[in-house]
Amino acid sequence: MKQYNNLKEINHDLKRLSLERQIAWEEMKGLKEDFKESVQPHNWFGPILSSAKKYGILYLIGLLFKKKK
């Protein structure tokens, strides 16, 4: 535990801790907004369409090779 010699040191640490807490709070609010944005349905369409195109093309290629046999 830290030992303080005067009131000035205590006030300095209290101010620093208060600022650190405010910074952490703002970072948490930013993370919350990022999370909210990432779970929006419109953000799912890109990866779903990309996967559908990839597997759709592979499926069509598979059909073409099956017909040639």
Secondary structure, DSSP 8 states (H G I E B T S, - for coil): ----SSHHHHHHHHHHHHHHHHHHHHHHHHHHHHHHHHTSGGGTHHHHHHHHHHHHHHHHHHHHHHHH-
